[in-house]
Amino acid sequence: MRKEIHRHSTRTQTDATEIAGNFVHPEARRGRGARSNESGRYEAASKTAFDDGWGHIDDEPPPLRTTLIRDASRTIIATNTSPDVPFSQSINPYRGCEHGCIYCFARPTHAYLGFSPGLDFESKLLIKPDAASLLTQTLRHPRYRPQVIAMGTNTDIYQPADRTL
């Protein structure tokens, strides 16, 4: 058993894979790219894991499982007007990515959602199950004008979790 110290409270945590902080057991992150689960830069509280003597830091925790979280988006096409981006519309059916490429430029976007750009980015995926119907609805709208739509510009549109959906 370990405790997490927050700026404002102390909470007991029994699942070692969910401990946020600098240390994540190597076996828990097998197959993942990130080595830590630091709090996002926009979070008011940070967490630090420590050994309180009730368990052993060398005990092998269960593997870190991927959690799918429903993203209740009302639209599927994101737009931009940036002169440096060669498209004005994009579709991202996921937020987060199981592939775990440590160099991925999309990692910091998880911090805006209150998650860590580290292991949370790889293990807590926000999915948009209504993506197909939202796209159909948008394309059928009388005011929609066809143009190029980039797919998967922020994360890979083919996730291993697709096998279970």
Backbone as JSON, one array per atom type, in Angstrom:
{
  "sequence": "MRKEIHRHSTRTQTDATEIAGNFVHPEARRGRGARSNESGRYEAASKTAFDDGWGHIDDEPPPLRTTLIRDASRTIIATNTSPDVPFSQSINPYRGCEHGCIYCFARPTHAYLGFSPGLDFESKLLIKPDAASLLTQTLRHPRYRPQVIAMGTNTDIYQPADRTL",
  "N": [[0.84, -1.17, 0.0], [0.51, 2.21, -0.76], [0.94, 5.73, -0.26], [-0.33, 8.79, -1.54], [0.76, 12.09, -1.72], [-0.89, 15.03, -1.8], [-1.15, 18.5, -2.52], [-3.14, 19.48, -0.89], [-4.31, 17.35, 0.48], [-4.15, 13.97, 1.82], [-4.12, 10.77, 0.41], [-4.92, 7.35, 0.36], [-3.67, 4.81, -1.69], [-4.11, 1.77, -3.27], [-3.64, 0.43, -5.64], [-0.88, -0.01, -7.43], [-0.38, 0.63, -10.07], [-1.77, 2.89, -10.62], [-0.58, 4.98, -9.37], [0.47, 8.26, -9.37], [3.29, 10.12, -10.22], [6.86, 10.38, -9.91], [7.89, 7.78, -10.06], [7.2, 4.77, -11.67], [6.61, 1.44, -11.64], [8.81, -0.67, -13.47], [7.76, -3.06, -14.62], [5.04, -2.54, -14.71], [4.8, -0.71, -16.7], [5.47, -2.01, -18.99], [5.74, -2.27, -22.45], [4.92, 0.29, -22.85], [5.73, 3.71, -23.69], [6.35, 5.97, -22.1], [8.05, 6.91, -19.08], [7.2, 7.97, -16.75], [4.51, 9.42, -14.83], [3.81, 12.11, -14.56], [2.0, 14.93, -13.22], [-0.22, 16.95, -15.17], [0.73, 20.06, -16.72], [-1.09, 22.08, -16.23], [-2.46, 21.52, -13.96], [-3.67, 22.11, -10.67], [-2.83, 20.77, -8.39], [-0.12, 18.64, -7.5], [1.23, 15.3, -7.57], [3.12, 13.01, -5.64], [4.7, 9.97, -5.46], [5.54, 7.74, -2.8], [7.36, 5.41, -0.79], [5.74, 3.92, 1.79], [6.37, 1.93, 3.5], [4.6, -0.19, 3.74], [4.46, -1.87, 1.64], [6.45, -3.38, -0.94], [8.67, -1.79, -3.03], [9.73, -3.23, -5.06], [7.89, -5.18, -5.58], [6.01, -6.88, -8.0], [3.75, -5.19, -9.91], [0.39, -5.41, -11.31], [-0.02, -5.43, -14.93], [-0.2, -2.29, -16.67], [-3.27, -1.33, -17.66], [-5.2, -0.36, -20.52], [-7.52, 2.24, -20.49], [-10.63, 3.06, -21.73], [-12.3, 5.99, -22.39], [-15.3, 7.61, -22.79], [-15.73, 10.2, -25.08], [-17.68, 12.88, -25.23], [-18.12, 14.45, -27.6], [-19.66, 16.98, -29.59], [-19.25, 17.61, -32.15], [-17.35, 16.44, -34.97], [-15.52, 17.26, -36.82], [-12.72, 19.24, -36.72], [-11.69, 22.6, -37.04], [-9.32, 24.92, -38.46], [-7.49, 27.96, -38.98], [-4.88, 28.44, -39.57], [-1.95, 29.74, -41.09], [0.32, 28.13, -41.33], [-0.44, 25.49, -41.4], [-1.32, 23.01, -43.65], [-4.01, 22.32, -44.13], [-7.51, 22.84, -43.51], [-9.43, 21.5, -42.12], [-9.93, 18.78, -39.86], [-10.04, 15.39, -38.56], [-10.1, 13.65, -35.58], [-10.48, 10.74, -34.15], [-9.74, 9.81, -31.67], [-8.34, 10.73, -28.47], [-5.26, 10.73, -27.14], [-2.95, 7.95, -27.23], [-2.2, 4.61, -27.77], [0.18, 3.6, -28.82], [2.5, 4.74, -27.8], [4.79, 6.29, -28.51], [7.54, 7.97, -27.5], [8.45, 10.41, -28.37], [6.29, 11.77, -29.39], [4.45, 14.51, -30.61], [1.9, 15.09, -29.8], [1.47, 14.52, -27.14], [1.41, 16.63, -25.06], [-1.22, 17.59, -25.33], [-2.89, 16.1, -23.75], [-2.6, 17.15, -21.24], [-4.24, 19.37, -21.2], [-6.65, 18.22, -20.7], [-6.58, 17.42, -18.13], [-5.08, 15.21, -17.63], [-2.06, 13.22, -17.46], [0.74, 13.86, -19.6], [2.38, 11.74, -19.82], [2.22, 8.47, -18.91], [-0.59, 8.46, -18.75], [-1.38, 9.49, -21.24], [-0.9, 7.32, -22.87], [-2.41, 5.29, -21.74], [-4.98, 6.11, -21.03], [-7.39, 6.54, -23.04], [-9.4, 8.73, -24.84], [-12.31, 8.16, -26.48], [-14.29, 8.57, -29.42], [-17.15, 7.42, -29.94], [-19.35, 8.05, -31.48], [-18.43, 9.05, -33.84], [-18.77, 8.38, -36.63], [-21.54, 8.84, -37.13], [-21.68, 11.54, -36.43], [-20.01, 12.64, -38.38], [-21.42, 11.99, -40.73], [-23.74, 13.51, -40.28], [-22.65, 16.1, -40.32], [-21.59, 16.26, -42.96], [-23.91, 16.08, -44.45], [-25.2, 18.4, -43.9], [-26.81, 21.34, -45.07], [-25.25, 23.69, -45.31], [-22.64, 22.87, -45.41], [-19.57, 22.85, -47.11], [-17.75, 20.96, -49.33], [-14.36, 20.01, -48.72], [-10.85, 19.27, -48.34], [-10.21, 16.9, -45.8], [-8.19, 16.26, -43.17], [-7.04, 13.31, -41.59], [-6.51, 11.93, -38.37], [-4.54, 13.72, -37.34], [-3.56, 14.43, -34.89], [-3.31, 12.14, -33.26], [-2.69, 8.65, -33.91], [-5.03, 7.15, -36.07], [-5.6, 4.5, -36.03], [-5.85, 2.46, -33.52], [-4.69, 0.0, -31.13], [-6.81, -0.61, -29.43], [-9.01, -0.65, -31.06], [-9.61, -3.25, -31.74], [-11.27, -4.18, -29.77], [-13.55, -2.68, -29.87]],
  "CA": [[0.0, 0.0, 0.0], [1.29, 3.44, -0.85], [0.15, 6.95, -0.09], [0.01, 9.91, -2.41], [0.64, 13.36, -1.02], [-1.36, 16.12, -2.63], [-0.92, 19.77, -1.82], [-4.18, 19.79, 0.07], [-4.84, 16.19, 1.18], [-3.43, 12.71, 1.7], [-5.06, 9.75, -0.02], [-4.31, 6.03, 0.27], [-3.85, 4.2, -3.01], [-3.64, 0.4, -3.2], [-3.27, -0.05, -6.97], [0.4, 0.61, -7.76], [-0.35, 1.11, -11.45], [-2.45, 4.18, -10.71], [0.16, 6.0, -8.62], [1.05, 9.3, -10.2], [4.51, 10.64, -9.63], [8.07, 10.14, -10.69], [8.22, 6.36, -10.2], [6.22, 3.77, -12.09], [7.35, 0.18, -11.69], [9.13, -1.05, -14.86], [6.86, -4.1, -15.12], [3.71, -1.96, -14.94], [4.8, 0.07, -17.93], [5.96, -2.84, -20.1], [5.03, -1.97, -23.69], [4.57, 1.72, -22.88], [6.9, 4.52, -23.98], [6.64, 6.93, -21.04], [8.64, 6.35, -17.87], [6.61, 8.6, -15.57], [3.12, 9.83, -14.95], [3.77, 13.43, -13.94], [0.76, 15.68, -13.38], [-0.21, 17.9, -16.28], [1.25, 21.37, -16.35], [-2.17, 23.0, -15.88], [-3.13, 21.04, -12.76], [-3.39, 22.9, -9.46], [-2.16, 19.92, -7.42], [0.78, 17.63, -8.06], [1.28, 14.09, -6.75], [4.42, 12.37, -5.55], [4.6, 8.65, -4.84], [6.63, 7.41, -1.91], [7.22, 4.11, -0.14], [5.37, 4.13, 3.18], [6.77, 0.78, 4.28], [3.57, -1.23, 3.77], [4.66, -2.75, 0.5], [7.81, -3.33, -1.44], [8.74, -1.11, -4.32], [10.11, -4.23, -6.05], [6.77, -6.08, -5.86], [5.58, -6.73, -9.39], [2.35, -4.8, -10.0], [-0.26, -5.89, -12.53], [0.29, -4.56, -16.07], [-1.01, -1.09, -16.82], [-4.31, -1.57, -18.66], [-5.72, 0.8, -21.23], [-8.88, 2.61, -20.13], [-11.31, 3.82, -22.78], [-13.21, 6.96, -21.81], [-16.17, 8.17, -23.83], [-15.62, 11.64, -25.32], [-19.01, 13.29, -25.68], [-18.01, 15.57, -28.55], [-20.87, 17.25, -30.38], [-18.81, 17.73, -33.54], [-16.22, 15.55, -35.25], [-14.55, 17.97, -37.66], [-12.08, 20.41, -36.11], [-11.25, 23.55, -38.08], [-8.27, 25.87, -38.11], [-7.2, 28.97, -40.01], [-3.46, 28.73, -39.45], [-1.25, 29.76, -42.37], [1.38, 27.12, -41.41], [-1.02, 24.15, -41.49], [-1.81, 22.91, -45.03], [-5.4, 21.9, -44.23], [-8.34, 23.64, -42.61], [-10.32, 20.62, -41.38], [-9.32, 17.5, -39.47], [-10.82, 14.47, -37.73], [-9.31, 12.84, -34.65], [-11.45, 9.93, -33.41], [-9.2, 9.5, -30.34], [-7.4, 11.62, -27.78], [-4.35, 9.79, -26.51], [-2.48, 6.96, -28.21], [-1.59, 3.43, -27.15], [1.45, 3.23, -29.41], [3.51, 5.11, -26.81], [6.02, 6.9, -29.04], [7.94, 8.95, -26.49], [8.71, 11.69, -29.03], [5.04, 12.25, -30.0], [4.13, 15.92, -30.37], [0.53, 15.21, -29.29], [1.41, 14.23, -25.71], [0.97, 17.74, -24.21], [-2.66, 17.87, -25.42], [-3.58, 15.41, -22.65], [-2.54, 18.03, -20.07], [-5.42, 20.24, -21.25], [-7.79, 17.43, -20.25], [-6.37, 17.06, -16.74], [-4.34, 13.95, -17.57], [-0.61, 13.32, -17.63], [1.25, 13.59, -20.94], [3.19, 10.52, -19.73], [1.49, 7.2, -19.04], [-2.01, 8.7, -19.01], [-1.54, 9.66, -22.69], [-0.86, 5.99, -23.49], [-3.3, 4.32, -21.11], [-6.33, 6.65, -20.88], [-7.79, 7.03, -24.35], [-10.74, 9.26, -25.0], [-12.79, 7.69, -27.78], [-15.49, 9.23, -29.93], [-17.89, 6.33, -30.57], [-20.35, 8.59, -32.41], [-17.71, 9.75, -34.9], [-19.36, 8.13, -37.95], [-22.83, 9.54, -37.25], [-21.4, 12.98, -36.41], [-19.46, 12.99, -39.69], [-22.55, 11.94, -41.67], [-24.58, 14.67, -39.98], [-21.94, 17.31, -40.79], [-21.48, 16.25, -44.42], [-25.26, 16.26, -45.01], [-25.73, 19.72, -43.56], [-26.89, 22.16, -46.29], [-24.22, 24.73, -45.38], [-21.3, 22.3, -45.5], [-18.92, 22.91, -48.42], [-16.69, 19.94, -49.34], [-12.95, 20.35, -48.82], [-9.98, 18.21, -47.82], [-10.26, 16.66, -44.36], [-7.04, 15.47, -42.71], [-7.45, 12.37, -40.54], [-5.47, 11.49, -37.44], [-3.43, 14.68, -37.31], [-3.04, 14.55, -33.53], [-2.9, 10.8, -32.85], [-2.94, 7.62, -34.92], [-6.45, 6.78, -36.11], [-5.68, 3.05, -35.86], [-5.37, 2.12, -32.19], [-4.91, -1.39, -30.75], [-8.12, -0.72, -28.78], [-10.02, -0.88, -32.1], [-9.97, -4.67, -31.76], [-12.31, -4.46, -28.77], [-14.72, -1.8, -30.05]],
  "C": [[0.89, 1.24, 0.0], [0.36, 4.62, -0.59], [0.61, 7.98, -1.09], [-0.18, 11.18, -1.6], [0.22, 14.41, -2.03], [-1.09, 17.41, -1.86], [-1.92, 19.98, -0.7], [-4.69, 18.58, 0.86], [-3.9, 15.0, 1.03], [-4.46, 11.64, 1.37], [-4.32, 8.42, -0.1], [-4.66, 5.42, -1.07], [-3.31, 2.78, -2.93], [-3.2, -0.14, -4.55], [-2.01, 0.68, -7.42], [0.44, 1.16, -9.17], [-0.99, 2.48, -11.6], [-1.71, 5.28, -9.96], [0.76, 7.0, -9.59], [2.28, 9.83, -9.49], [5.69, 10.27, -10.48], [8.34, 8.66, -10.94], [7.02, 5.55, -10.64], [7.02, 2.5, -12.28], [7.59, -0.24, -13.14], [8.2, -2.11, -15.43], [5.47, -3.55, -15.43], [3.67, -1.22, -16.27], [5.37, -0.7, -19.12], [5.1, -2.58, -21.34], [4.6, -0.52, -23.82], [5.85, 2.51, -23.11], [7.31, 5.43, -22.84], [7.2, 6.22, -19.81], [8.03, 6.95, -16.6], [5.16, 8.94, -15.85], [2.94, 11.16, -14.22], [2.41, 14.09, -14.15], [0.9, 16.63, -14.55], [0.2, 19.28, -15.82], [0.17, 22.36, -15.92], [-2.92, 22.58, -14.62], [-2.71, 21.85, -11.54], [-2.62, 22.08, -8.43], [-1.24, 18.94, -8.13], [0.85, 16.46, -7.08], [2.7, 13.54, -6.77], [4.25, 11.04, -4.84], [5.78, 8.44, -3.9], [6.33, 6.06, -1.25], [6.92, 4.35, 1.33], [5.68, 2.93, 4.07], [5.77, -0.36, 4.31], [3.71, -2.21, 2.61], [6.11, -2.68, 0.09], [7.8, -2.73, -2.82], [9.12, -2.08, -5.44], [9.01, -5.24, -6.33], [6.28, -5.82, -7.28], [4.09, -6.38, -9.44], [1.71, -5.42, -11.24], [0.06, -4.94, -13.69], [-0.68, -3.38, -16.15], [-2.0, -1.31, -17.96], [-4.75, -0.26, -19.3], [-7.18, 1.01, -20.83], [-9.46, 3.44, -21.26], [-12.37, 4.7, -22.12], [-14.01, 7.6, -22.94], [-16.0, 9.69, -23.88], [-16.94, 12.08, -25.94], [-18.95, 14.51, -26.59], [-19.31, 15.73, -29.31], [-20.54, 17.45, -31.84], [-17.61, 16.81, -33.74], [-15.14, 16.25, -36.06], [-14.03, 19.19, -36.91], [-11.59, 21.31, -37.24], [-10.12, 24.42, -37.55], [-8.06, 26.83, -39.27], [-5.73, 29.37, -39.98], [-2.78, 28.74, -40.82], [-0.15, 28.7, -42.48], [0.85, 25.69, -41.53], [-1.69, 24.03, -42.86], [-3.24, 22.39, -45.19], [-6.22, 22.74, -43.25], [-9.33, 22.79, -41.81], [-9.6, 19.32, -41.03], [-10.29, 16.7, -38.6], [-9.84, 13.68, -36.88], [-10.29, 12.02, -33.81], [-11.0, 9.56, -31.99], [-8.45, 10.7, -29.79], [-6.55, 10.7, -26.93], [-3.99, 8.72, -27.53], [-1.75, 5.82, -27.51], [-0.21, 3.09, -27.68], [2.64, 3.66, -28.54], [4.81, 5.67, -27.35], [6.4, 8.06, -28.12], [8.14, 10.33, -27.08], [7.45, 12.34, -29.6], [4.73, 13.69, -29.61], [2.75, 16.1, -29.76], [0.42, 15.0, -27.78], [0.91, 15.41, -24.86], [-0.53, 18.03, -24.28], [-3.43, 17.17, -24.31], [-3.58, 16.27, -21.38], [-3.73, 18.98, -20.04], [-6.66, 19.54, -20.7], [-7.67, 17.01, -18.79], [-5.66, 15.73, -16.56], [-2.85, 14.23, -17.74], [-0.23, 13.09, -19.09], [2.11, 12.33, -20.98], [2.34, 9.29, -19.94], [0.0, 7.39, -19.25], [-2.28, 8.84, -20.51], [-1.63, 8.31, -23.39], [-1.92, 5.04, -22.94], [-4.72, 4.83, -20.86], [-6.72, 7.31, -22.2], [-9.21, 7.55, -24.31], [-11.19, 8.87, -26.4], [-14.07, 8.43, -28.14], [-16.32, 8.18, -30.67], [-18.93, 6.81, -31.58], [-19.7, 9.28, -33.6], [-18.37, 9.59, -36.27], [-20.67, 8.89, -38.12], [-22.64, 11.06, -37.23], [-20.86, 13.45, -37.76], [-20.57, 13.0, -40.74], [-23.44, 13.17, -41.5], [-23.94, 15.95, -40.51], [-21.91, 17.38, -42.31], [-22.84, 16.46, -45.1], [-25.85, 17.64, -44.74], [-25.72, 20.6, -44.81], [-25.78, 23.21, -46.42], [-22.8, 24.18, -45.51], [-20.8, 22.37, -46.93], [-17.75, 21.93, -48.41], [-15.29, 20.54, -49.49], [-12.14, 19.21, -48.19], [-10.1, 18.13, -46.3], [-9.07, 15.77, -44.01], [-7.5, 14.56, -41.57], [-6.27, 11.97, -39.67], [-4.29, 12.43, -37.36], [-2.82, 14.81, -35.92], [-2.6, 13.2, -32.95], [-3.27, 9.82, -33.95], [-4.42, 7.22, -34.9], [-6.66, 5.27, -35.99], [-5.04, 2.67, -34.53], [-5.58, 0.63, -31.92], [-6.28, -1.62, -30.08], [-9.24, -0.95, -29.79], [-10.48, -2.34, -32.13], [-11.1, -4.99, -30.81], [-13.56, -3.61, -28.94], [-15.71, -2.36, -31.03]]
}
